[in-house]
Amino acid sequence: MSKQKLTYNEALSELEQILAELENDNALNMDSISDKVKRAAVLLEICKKQLHELDTELEKIMEQID
């Protein structure tokens, strides 16, 4: 099965959903919390990588303009 690459907005939306679940569900067990935090860490890396790629691309464009 191929991995589908999440867009920045999809990853951010999922992060927001995880945060809302952690804030609003007092009945979460430790395993569930652990899984959600691990997933959030993966999503944060995806966002960070995409932001870095965008920054690099914008720097190249700015250099071409100058």
N, CA, C and O atoms as a Maestro MAE file, in Angstrom:
{
 s_m_m2io_version
 :::
 2.0.0
}

f_m_ct {
 s_m_title
 :::
 protein
 m_atom[264] {
  # First column is atom index #
  i_m_mmod_type
  r_m_x_coord
  r_m_y_coord
  r_m_z_coord
  i_m_residue_number
  s_m_chain_name
  s_m_pdb_residue_name
  s_m_pdb_atom_name
  i_m_atomic_number
  :::
  1 25 0.841 -1.174 0.000 1 A "MET " " N  " 7
  2 3 0.000 0.000 0.000 1 A "MET " " CA " 6
  3 2 0.890 1.241 0.000 1 A "MET " " C  " 6
  4 15 1.859 1.303 0.756 1 A "MET " " O  " 8
  5 25 0.577 2.219 -0.829 2 A "SER " " N  " 7
  6 3 1.389 3.426 -0.901 2 A "SER " " CA " 6
  7 2 0.972 4.419 0.173 2 A "SER " " C  " 6
  8 15 -0.194 4.513 0.556 2 A "SER " " O  " 8
  9 25 1.976 5.157 0.644 3 A "LYS " " N  " 7
  10 3 1.710 6.186 1.645 3 A "LYS " " CA " 6
  11 2 1.226 7.440 0.938 3 A "LYS " " C  " 6
  12 15 1.822 7.885 -0.043 3 A "LYS " " O  " 8
  13 25 0.146 8.000 1.442 4 A "GLN " " N  " 7
  14 3 -0.343 9.264 0.896 4 A "GLN " " CA " 6
  15 2 0.273 10.395 1.694 4 A "GLN " " C  " 6
  16 15 0.201 10.406 2.922 4 A "GLN " " O  " 8
  17 25 0.878 11.349 1.000 5 A "LYS " " N  " 7
  18 3 1.507 12.468 1.662 5 A "LYS " " CA " 6
  19 2 0.432 13.465 2.089 5 A "LYS " " C  " 6
  20 15 -0.384 13.904 1.278 5 A "LYS " " O  " 8
  21 25 0.445 13.810 3.359 6 A "LEU " " N  " 7
  22 3 -0.504 14.793 3.867 6 A "LEU " " CA " 6
  23 2 -0.077 16.193 3.460 6 A "LEU " " C  " 6
  24 15 1.112 16.509 3.422 6 A "LEU " " O  " 8
  25 25 -1.049 17.014 3.163 7 A "THR " " N  " 7
  26 3 -0.744 18.418 2.933 7 A "THR " " CA " 6
  27 2 -0.551 19.079 4.295 7 A "THR " " C  " 6
  28 15 -0.904 18.520 5.334 7 A "THR " " O  " 8
  29 25 0.016 20.276 4.262 8 A "TYR " " N  " 7
  30 3 0.197 21.039 5.499 8 A "TYR " " CA " 6
  31 2 -1.149 21.251 6.190 8 A "TYR " " C  " 6
  32 15 -1.268 21.060 7.400 8 A "TYR " " O  " 8
  33 25 -2.160 21.645 5.415 9 A "ASN " " N  " 7
  34 3 -3.475 21.918 6.005 9 A "ASN " " CA " 6
  35 2 -4.119 20.658 6.579 9 A "ASN " " C  " 6
  36 15 -4.793 20.721 7.607 9 A "ASN " " O  " 8
  37 25 -3.920 19.528 5.932 10 A "GLU " " N  " 7
  38 3 -4.468 18.271 6.453 10 A "GLU " " CA " 6
  39 2 -3.788 17.897 7.767 10 A "GLU " " C  " 6
  40 15 -4.448 17.496 8.725 10 A "GLU " " O  " 8
  41 25 -2.460 18.031 7.804 11 A "ALA " " N  " 7
  42 3 -1.720 17.709 9.020 11 A "ALA " " CA " 6
  43 2 -2.112 18.652 10.151 11 A "ALA " " C  " 6
  44 15 -2.299 18.217 11.288 11 A "ALA " " O  " 8
  45 25 -2.237 19.931 9.847 12 A "LEU " " N  " 7
  46 3 -2.627 20.915 10.852 12 A "LEU " " CA " 6
  47 2 -4.034 20.638 11.374 12 A "LEU " " C  " 6
  48 15 -4.284 20.740 12.575 12 A "LEU " " O  " 8
  49 25 -4.935 20.294 10.492 13 A "SER " " N  " 7
  50 3 -6.307 19.975 10.886 13 A "SER " " CA " 6
  51 2 -6.333 18.761 11.822 13 A "SER " " C  " 6
  52 15 -7.048 18.752 12.824 13 A "SER " " O  " 8
  53 25 -5.547 17.743 11.481 14 A "GLU " " N  " 7
  54 3 -5.495 16.557 12.335 14 A "GLU " " CA " 6
  55 2 -4.880 16.890 13.694 14 A "GLU " " C  " 6
  56 15 -5.317 16.372 14.721 14 A "GLU " " O  " 8
  57 25 -3.866 17.754 13.696 15 A "LEU " " N  " 7
  58 3 -3.267 18.198 14.964 15 A "LEU " " CA " 6
  59 2 -4.302 18.917 15.834 15 A "LEU " " C  " 6
  60 15 -4.384 18.680 17.039 15 A "LEU " " O  " 8
  61 25 -5.084 19.790 15.212 16 A "GLU " " N  " 7
  62 3 -6.125 20.506 15.945 16 A "GLU " " CA " 6
  63 2 -7.164 19.545 16.516 16 A "GLU " " C  " 6
  64 15 -7.653 19.739 17.628 16 A "GLU " " O  " 8
  65 25 -7.494 18.514 15.750 17 A "GLN " " N  " 7
  66 3 -8.454 17.506 16.208 17 A "GLN " " CA " 6
  67 2 -7.896 16.744 17.409 17 A "GLN " " C  " 6
  68 15 -8.611 16.510 18.384 17 A "GLN " " O  " 8
  69 25 -6.632 16.359 17.342 18 A "ILE " " N  " 7
  70 3 -5.994 15.649 18.453 18 A "ILE " " CA " 6
  71 2 -5.979 16.527 19.693 18 A "ILE " " C  " 6
  72 15 -6.287 16.055 20.788 18 A "ILE " " O  " 8
  73 25 -5.627 17.791 19.538 19 A "LEU " " N  " 7
  74 3 -5.603 18.716 20.665 19 A "LEU " " CA " 6
  75 2 -6.983 18.842 21.303 19 A "LEU " " C  " 6
  76 15 -7.114 18.812 22.526 19 A "LEU " " O  " 8
  77 25 -8.003 18.983 20.469 20 A "ALA " " N  " 7
  78 3 -9.370 19.095 20.994 20 A "ALA " " CA " 6
  79 2 -9.765 17.834 21.765 20 A "ALA " " C  " 6
  80 15 -10.396 17.918 22.818 20 A "ALA " " O  " 8
  81 25 -9.392 16.671 21.239 21 A "GLU " " N  " 7
  82 3 -9.713 15.414 21.924 21 A "GLU " " CA " 6
  83 2 -8.999 15.329 23.269 21 A "GLU " " C  " 6
  84 15 -9.585 14.905 24.264 21 A "GLU " " O  " 8
  85 25 -7.741 15.730 23.293 22 A "LEU " " N  " 7
  86 3 -6.978 15.677 24.544 22 A "LEU " " CA " 6
  87 2 -7.524 16.667 25.568 22 A "LEU " " C  " 6
  88 15 -7.531 16.381 26.765 22 A "LEU " " O  " 8
  89 25 -7.980 17.825 25.104 23 A "GLU " " N  " 7
  90 3 -8.498 18.842 26.012 23 A "GLU " " CA " 6
  91 2 -9.884 18.507 26.542 23 A "GLU " " C  " 6
  92 15 -10.224 18.866 27.670 23 A "GLU " " O  " 8
  93 25 -10.690 17.817 25.729 24 A "ASN " " N  " 7
  94 3 -12.101 17.649 26.058 24 A "ASN " " CA " 6
  95 2 -12.502 16.278 26.561 24 A "ASN " " C  " 6
  96 15 -13.621 16.115 27.047 24 A "ASN " " O  " 8
  97 25 -11.634 15.290 26.462 25 A "ASP " " N  " 7
  98 3 -12.020 13.927 26.848 25 A "ASP " " CA " 6
  99 2 -11.264 13.514 28.099 25 A "ASP " " C  " 6
  100 15 -10.102 13.115 28.034 25 A "ASP " " O  " 8
  101 25 -11.930 13.612 29.225 26 A "ASN " " N  " 7
  102 3 -11.313 13.250 30.500 26 A "ASN " " CA " 6
  103 2 -11.199 11.742 30.685 26 A "ASN " " C  " 6
  104 15 -10.526 11.279 31.606 26 A "ASN " " O  " 8
  105 25 -11.851 10.973 29.816 27 A "ALA " " N  " 7
  106 3 -11.866 9.524 29.964 27 A "ALA " " CA " 6
  107 2 -10.779 8.825 29.142 27 A "ALA " " C  " 6
  108 15 -10.761 7.596 29.073 27 A "ALA " " O  " 8
  109 25 -9.888 9.575 28.530 28 A "LEU " " N  " 7
  110 3 -8.829 8.951 27.737 28 A "LEU " " CA " 6
  111 2 -7.909 8.131 28.631 28 A "LEU " " C  " 6
  112 15 -7.531 8.563 29.720 28 A "LEU " " O  " 8
  113 25 -7.555 6.943 28.153 29 A "ASN " " N  " 7
  114 3 -6.612 6.124 28.920 29 A "ASN " " CA " 6
  115 2 -5.186 6.451 28.474 29 A "ASN " " C  " 6
  116 15 -4.978 7.098 27.448 29 A "ASN " " O  " 8
  117 25 -4.234 6.005 29.241 30 A "MET " " N  " 7
  118 3 -2.832 6.337 28.987 30 A "MET " " CA " 6
  119 2 -2.355 5.848 27.615 30 A "MET " " C  " 6
  120 15 -1.582 6.540 26.952 30 A "MET " " O  " 8
  121 25 -2.802 4.679 27.189 31 A "ASP " " N  " 7
  122 3 -2.397 4.164 25.871 31 A "ASP " " CA " 6
  123 2 -2.914 5.066 24.757 31 A "ASP " " C  " 6
  124 15 -2.203 5.344 23.791 31 A "ASP " " O  " 8
  125 25 -4.138 5.513 24.898 32 A "SER " " N  " 7
  126 3 -4.731 6.391 23.896 32 A "SER " " CA " 6
  127 2 -4.007 7.736 23.855 32 A "SER " " C  " 6
  128 15 -3.738 8.271 22.779 32 A "SER " " O  " 8
  129 25 -3.695 8.274 25.025 33 A "ILE " " N  " 7
  130 3 -2.959 9.541 25.100 33 A "ILE " " CA " 6
  131 2 -1.594 9.374 24.439 33 A "ILE " " C  " 6
  132 15 -1.163 10.226 23.662 33 A "ILE " " O  " 8
  133 25 -0.930 8.292 24.749 34 A "SER " " N  " 7
  134 3 0.388 8.027 24.175 34 A "SER " " CA " 6
  135 2 0.311 7.949 22.652 34 A "SER " " C  " 6
  136 15 1.141 8.535 21.956 34 A "SER " " O  " 8
  137 25 -0.677 7.231 22.136 35 A "ASP " " N  " 7
  138 3 -0.839 7.115 20.683 35 A "ASP " " CA " 6
  139 2 -1.097 8.472 20.040 35 A "ASP " " C  " 6
  140 15 -0.550 8.777 18.981 35 A "ASP " " O  " 8
  141 25 -1.926 9.279 20.678 36 A "LYS " " N  " 7
  142 3 -2.246 10.597 20.138 36 A "LYS " " CA " 6
  143 2 -1.022 11.521 20.146 36 A "LYS " " C  " 6
  144 15 -0.801 12.271 19.196 36 A "LYS " " O  " 8
  145 25 -0.242 11.464 21.208 37 A "VAL " " N  " 7
  146 3 0.961 12.293 21.289 37 A "VAL " " CA " 6
  147 2 1.983 11.848 20.238 37 A "VAL " " C  " 6
  148 15 2.641 12.687 19.622 37 A "VAL " " O  " 8
  149 25 2.119 10.546 20.033 38 A "LYS " " N  " 7
  150 3 3.031 10.044 19.002 38 A "LYS " " CA " 6
  151 2 2.592 10.503 17.619 38 A "LYS " " C  " 6
  152 15 3.419 10.926 16.812 38 A "LYS " " O  " 8
  153 25 1.300 10.423 17.346 39 A "ARG " " N  " 7
  154 3 0.774 10.861 16.053 39 A "ARG " " CA " 6
  155 2 0.985 12.370 15.890 39 A "ARG " " C  " 6
  156 15 1.347 12.836 14.810 39 A "ARG " " O  " 8
  157 25 0.759 13.121 16.954 40 A "ALA " " N  " 7
  158 3 0.965 14.574 16.905 40 A "ALA " " CA " 6
  159 2 2.418 14.900 16.577 40 A "ALA " " C  " 6
  160 15 2.687 15.836 15.824 40 A "ALA " " O  " 8
  161 25 3.349 14.141 17.132 41 A "ALA " " N  " 7
  162 3 4.771 14.368 16.850 41 A "ALA " " CA " 6
  163 2 5.069 14.141 15.370 41 A "ALA " " C  " 6
  164 15 5.832 14.896 14.767 41 A "ALA " " O  " 8
  165 25 4.476 13.111 14.788 42 A "VAL " " N  " 7
  166 3 4.655 12.836 13.354 42 A "VAL " " CA " 6
  167 2 4.075 13.985 12.529 42 A "VAL " " C  " 6
  168 15 4.696 14.451 11.574 42 A "VAL " " O  " 8
  169 25 2.892 14.431 12.906 43 A "LEU " " N  " 7
  170 3 2.239 15.517 12.179 43 A "LEU " " CA " 6
  171 2 3.040 16.811 12.276 43 A "LEU " " C  " 6
  172 15 3.148 17.555 11.301 43 A "LEU " " O  " 8
  173 25 3.597 17.075 13.450 44 A "LEU " " N  " 7
  174 3 4.431 18.268 13.625 44 A "LEU " " CA " 6
  175 2 5.655 18.216 12.719 44 A "LEU " " C  " 6
  176 15 6.042 19.233 12.143 44 A "LEU " " O  " 8
  177 25 6.259 17.053 12.590 45 A "GLU " " N  " 7
  178 3 7.410 16.899 11.692 45 A "GLU " " CA " 6
  179 2 7.018 17.160 10.242 45 A "GLU " " C  " 6
  180 15 7.764 17.793 9.495 45 A "GLU " " O  " 8
  181 25 5.841 16.668 9.848 46 A "ILE " " N  " 7
  182 3 5.355 16.896 8.485 46 A "ILE " " CA " 6
  183 2 5.197 18.396 8.251 46 A "ILE " " C  " 6
  184 15 5.641 18.919 7.229 46 A "ILE " " O  " 8
  185 25 4.567 19.080 9.193 47 A "CYS " " N  " 7
  186 3 4.363 20.529 9.058 47 A "CYS " " CA " 6
  187 2 5.695 21.268 9.011 47 A "CYS " " C  " 6
  188 15 5.896 22.156 8.183 47 A "CYS " " O  " 8
  189 25 6.596 20.893 9.903 48 A "LYS " " N  " 7
  190 3 7.906 21.541 9.960 48 A "LYS " " CA " 6
  191 2 8.670 21.359 8.647 48 A "LYS " " C  " 6
  192 15 9.276 22.303 8.139 48 A "LYS " " O  " 8
  193 25 8.638 20.161 8.110 49 A "LYS " " N  " 7
  194 3 9.346 19.868 6.860 49 A "LYS " " CA " 6
  195 2 8.757 20.682 5.713 49 A "LYS " " C  " 6
  196 15 9.493 21.248 4.904 49 A "LYS " " O  " 8
  197 25 7.441 20.738 5.645 50 A "GLN " " N  " 7
  198 3 6.804 21.466 4.560 50 A "GLN " " CA " 6
  199 2 7.054 22.970 4.676 50 A "GLN " " C  " 6
  200 15 7.240 23.646 3.665 50 A "GLN " " O  " 8
  201 25 7.059 23.493 5.895 51 A "LEU " " N  " 7
  202 3 7.365 24.906 6.090 51 A "LEU " " CA " 6
  203 2 8.810 25.214 5.684 51 A "LEU " " C  " 6
  204 15 9.085 26.251 5.081 51 A "LEU " " O  " 8
  205 25 9.718 24.313 6.016 52 A "HIS " " N  " 7
  206 3 11.119 24.497 5.632 52 A "HIS " " CA " 6
  207 2 11.265 24.483 4.108 52 A "HIS " " C  " 6
  208 15 11.987 25.303 3.540 52 A "HIS " " O  " 8
  209 25 10.576 23.545 3.451 53 A "GLU " " N  " 7
  210 3 10.637 23.468 1.994 53 A "GLU " " CA " 6
  211 2 10.084 24.743 1.360 53 A "GLU " " C  " 6
  212 15 10.642 25.249 0.386 53 A "GLU " " O  " 8
  213 25 8.998 25.253 1.907 54 A "LEU " " N  " 7
  214 3 8.417 26.489 1.398 54 A "LEU " " CA " 6
  215 2 9.366 27.665 1.596 54 A "LEU " " C  " 6
  216 15 9.529 28.497 0.704 54 A "LEU " " O  " 8
  217 25 9.989 27.729 2.766 55 A "ASP " " N  " 7
  218 3 10.943 28.797 3.046 55 A "ASP " " CA " 6
  219 2 12.101 28.762 2.053 55 A "ASP " " C  " 6
  220 15 12.512 29.802 1.538 55 A "ASP " " O  " 8
  221 25 12.619 27.588 1.789 56 A "THR " " N  " 7
  222 3 13.717 27.429 0.838 56 A "THR " " CA " 6
  223 2 13.284 27.872 -0.560 56 A "THR " " C  " 6
  224 15 14.023 28.570 -1.255 56 A "THR " " O  " 8
  225 25 12.101 27.467 -0.958 57 A "GLU " " N  " 7
  226 3 11.579 27.843 -2.272 57 A "GLU " " CA " 6
  227 2 11.397 29.359 -2.380 57 A "GLU " " C  " 6
  228 15 11.736 29.957 -3.401 57 A "GLU " " O  " 8
  229 25 10.868 29.970 -1.336 58 A "LEU " " N  " 7
  230 3 10.668 31.423 -1.352 58 A "LEU " " CA " 6
  231 2 12.000 32.171 -1.386 58 A "LEU " " C  " 6
  232 15 12.116 33.202 -2.049 58 A "LEU " " O  " 8
  233 25 12.994 31.663 -0.682 59 A "GLU " " N  " 7
  234 3 14.322 32.283 -0.719 59 A "GLU " " CA " 6
  235 2 14.896 32.250 -2.131 59 A "GLU " " C  " 6
  236 15 15.485 33.232 -2.584 59 A "GLU " " O  " 8
  237 25 14.729 31.132 -2.826 60 A "LYS " " N  " 7
  238 3 15.218 31.012 -4.201 60 A "LYS " " CA " 6
  239 2 14.502 32.009 -5.109 60 A "LYS " " C  " 6
  240 15 15.129 32.645 -5.956 60 A "LYS " " O  " 8
  241 25 13.210 32.142 -4.933 61 A "ILE " " N  " 7
  242 3 12.447 33.089 -5.750 61 A "ILE " " CA " 6
  243 2 12.907 34.509 -5.477 61 A "ILE " " C  " 6
  244 15 13.065 35.296 -6.409 61 A "ILE " " O  " 8
  245 25 13.124 34.847 -4.216 62 A "MET " " N  " 7
  246 3 13.573 36.187 -3.850 62 A "MET " " CA " 6
  247 2 14.962 36.480 -4.433 62 A "MET " " C  " 6
  248 15 15.230 37.605 -4.854 62 A "MET " " O  " 8
  249 25 15.836 35.480 -4.460 63 A "GLU " " N  " 7
  250 3 17.165 35.655 -5.048 63 A "GLU " " CA " 6
  251 2 17.068 35.930 -6.552 63 A "GLU " " C  " 6
  252 15 17.842 36.718 -7.095 63 A "GLU " " O  " 8
  253 25 16.113 35.279 -7.216 64 A "GLN " " N  " 7
  254 3 15.939 35.490 -8.646 64 A "GLN " " CA " 6
  255 2 15.407 36.879 -8.943 64 A "GLN " " C  " 6
  256 15 15.720 37.460 -9.982 64 A "GLN " " O  " 8
  257 25 14.608 37.409 -8.042 65 A "ILE " " N  " 7
  258 3 14.040 38.746 -8.230 65 A "ILE " " CA " 6
  259 2 15.115 39.812 -8.077 65 A "ILE " " C  " 6
  260 15 15.131 40.800 -8.812 65 A "ILE " " O  " 8
  261 25 16.010 39.608 -7.122 66 A "ASP " " N  " 7
  262 3 17.072 40.590 -6.861 66 A "ASP " " CA " 6
  263 2 18.014 40.610 -7.984 66 A "ASP " " C  " 6
  264 15 18.983 41.369 -7.964 66 A "ASP " " O  " 8
  :::
 }
 m_bond[263] {
  # First column is bond index #
  i_m_from
  i_m_to
  i_m_order
  :::
  1 1 2 1
  2 2 3 1
  3 3 4 2
  4 3 5 1
  5 5 6 1
  6 6 7 1
  7 7 8 2
  8 7 9 1
  9 9 10 1
  10 10 11 1
  11 11 12 2
  12 11 13 1
  13 13 14 1
  14 14 15 1
  15 15 16 2
  16 15 17 1
  17 17 18 1
  18 18 19 1
  19 19 20 2
  20 19 21 1
  21 21 22 1
  22 22 23 1
  23 23 24 2
  24 23 25 1
  25 25 26 1
  26 26 27 1
  27 27 28 2
  28 27 29 1
  29 29 30 1
  30 30 31 1
  31 31 32 2
  32 31 33 1
  33 33 34 1
  34 34 35 1
  35 35 36 2
  36 35 37 1
  37 37 38 1
  38 38 39 1
  39 39 40 2
  40 39 41 1
  41 41 42 1
  42 42 43 1
  43 43 44 2
  44 43 45 1
  45 45 46 1
  46 46 47 1
  47 47 48 2
  48 47 49 1
  49 49 50 1
  50 50 51 1
  51 51 52 2
  52 51 53 1
  53 53 54 1
  54 54 55 1
  55 55 56 2
  56 55 57 1
  57 57 58 1
  58 58 59 1
  59 59 60 2
  60 59 61 1
  61 61 62 1
  62 62 63 1
  63 63 64 2
  64 63 65 1
  65 65 66 1
  66 66 67 1
  67 67 68 2
  68 67 69 1
  69 69 70 1
  70 70 71 1
  71 71 72 2
  72 71 73 1
  73 73 74 1
  74 74 75 1
  75 75 76 2
  76 75 77 1
  77 77 78 1
  78 78 79 1
  79 79 80 2
  80 79 81 1
  81 81 82 1
  82 82 83 1
  83 83 84 2
  84 83 85 1
  85 85 86 1
  86 86 87 1
  87 87 88 2
  88 87 89 1
  89 89 90 1
  90 90 91 1
  91 91 92 2
  92 91 93 1
  93 93 94 1
  94 94 95 1
  95 95 96 2
  96 95 97 1
  97 97 98 1
  98 98 99 1
  99 99 100 2
  100 99 101 1
  101 101 102 1
  102 102 103 1
  103 103 104 2
  104 103 105 1
  105 105 106 1
  106 106 107 1
  107 107 108 2
  108 107 109 1
  109 109 110 1
  110 110 111 1
  111 111 112 2
  112 111 113 1
  113 113 114 1
  114 114 115 1
  115 115 116 2
  116 115 117 1
  117 117 118 1
  118 118 119 1
  119 119 120 2
  120 119 121 1
  121 121 122 1
  122 122 123 1
  123 123 124 2
  124 123 125 1
  125 125 126 1
  126 126 127 1
  127 127 128 2
  128 127 129 1
  129 129 130 1
  130 130 131 1
  131 131 132 2
  132 131 133 1
  133 133 134 1
  134 134 135 1
  135 135 136 2
  136 135 137 1
  137 137 138 1
  138 138 139 1
  139 139 140 2
  140 139 141 1
  141 141 142 1
  142 142 143 1
  143 143 144 2
  144 143 145 1
  145 145 146 1
  146 146 147 1
  147 147 148 2
  148 147 149 1
  149 149 150 1
  150 150 151 1
  151 151 152 2
  152 151 153 1
  153 153 154 1
  154 154 155 1
  155 155 156 2
  156 155 157 1
  157 157 158 1
  158 158 159 1
  159 159 160 2
  160 159 161 1
  161 161 162 1
  162 162 163 1
  163 163 164 2
  164 163 165 1
  165 165 166 1
  166 166 167 1
  167 167 168 2
  168 167 169 1
  169 169 170 1
  170 170 171 1
  171 171 172 2
  172 171 173 1
  173 173 174 1
  174 174 175 1
  175 175 176 2
  176 175 177 1
  177 177 178 1
  178 178 179 1
  179 179 180 2
  180 179 181 1
  181 181 182 1
  182 182 183 1
  183 183 184 2
  184 183 185 1
  185 185 186 1
  186 186 187 1
  187 187 188 2
  188 187 189 1
  189 189 190 1
  190 190 191 1
  191 191 192 2
  192 191 193 1
  193 193 194 1
  194 194 195 1
  195 195 196 2
  196 195 197 1
  197 197 198 1
  198 198 199 1
  199 199 200 2
  200 199 201 1
  201 201 202 1
  202 202 203 1
  203 203 204 2
  204 203 205 1
  205 205 206 1
  206 206 207 1
  207 207 208 2
  208 207 209 1
  209 209 210 1
  210 210 211 1
  211 211 212 2
  212 211 213 1
  213 213 214 1
  214 214 215 1
  215 215 216 2
  216 215 217 1
  217 217 218 1
  218 218 219 1
  219 219 220 2
  220 219 221 1
  221 221 222 1
  222 222 223 1
  223 223 224 2
  224 223 225 1
  225 225 226 1
  226 226 227 1
  227 227 228 2
  228 227 229 1
  229 229 230 1
  230 230 231 1
  231 231 232 2
  232 231 233 1
  233 233 234 1
  234 234 235 1
  235 235 236 2
  236 235 237 1
  237 237 238 1
  238 238 239 1
  239 239 240 2
  240 239 241 1
  241 241 242 1
  242 242 243 1
  243 243 244 2
  244 243 245 1
  245 245 246 1
  246 246 247 1
  247 247 248 2
  248 247 249 1
  249 249 250 1
  250 250 251 1
  251 251 252 2
  252 251 253 1
  253 253 254 1
  254 254 255 1
  255 255 256 2
  256 255 257 1
  257 257 258 1
  258 258 259 1
  259 259 260 2
  260 259 261 1
  261 261 262 1
  262 262 263 1
  263 263 264 2
  :::
 }
}
